Amino acid sequence: GWRGKTPPEMRADAPAGYTVFHDFRPPNRPGGGVAVICRGGLQGTSVSLSTARTCWQCLVVKATGRGGRLNLAAVYRPPTSSSYGISVGQFCAELDETLAELLELPGVPLVCGDFNCPGSGASLVDPHLVDLIEARNLVQRVDVPTHALGNTLDLVLHLDGALPLTTAPSATDVGFSDHFLVRVGVHIARPKVETCTYIYRNLKSCNRKKFVELIACSDVC
């Protein structure tokens, strides 16, 4: 379990007023898995995807507020060098199917996490993943190293033009991990509300005597 804890104990790790969602790893694999911590006012709910994933994780939580619905997908892919890792090509093929299902959901998608797909030279991300991101009309916003060795492993993806950023991505060395803390602010546009206009008479303010006189003088009678 995560940090040696069992799943019920982990539920207490969320701060007051927040809810934590987990995708725990199988017992035969080290580490705890992925988690999403959601503020209570956002009405967070986990979403199950039917697409298959081999040795990597994707936890989807929909957060609904006055600004609309956000489908947050937290991804973790073990390094290829890991004993239970898969190739970048296989990962991208499975991720493509997962994205296809995620993008069909109502709301705005936001995909983030540790992809472990470093590029080489001037490329921050592996070309296979870059091609997939572009094919799905997504934008990768992290343009700084997120690992102690100078690689960009932790990414933030969203549909092109669909999720304006309020703050640019930043990476901070927290001192107790080889990965940096990546922070970014996003803005979810409030959906336009359809309105209907009605015209009516206030019958409560009607002068009954005057109304009877008008009817009596009318050509209708």
Secondary structure, 3 states (H helix, E strand, C coil): CHHHCCHHHHHHHCCCCEEEEEEECCCCCCCCEEEEEEEHHHCCEEECCCCCCCCCEEEEEEEEECCEEEEEEEEECCCCCCCCCCCHHHHHHHHHHHHHHHCCCCCEEEEEEECCCECCCCCCECHHHHHHHHHCCEEECCCCCCECCCCCCEEEEEECCCCCEEEEEEEECCCCCCECEEEEEECCCCCCCCCCCCCCCCHHHCCHHHHHHHHHHCCCC
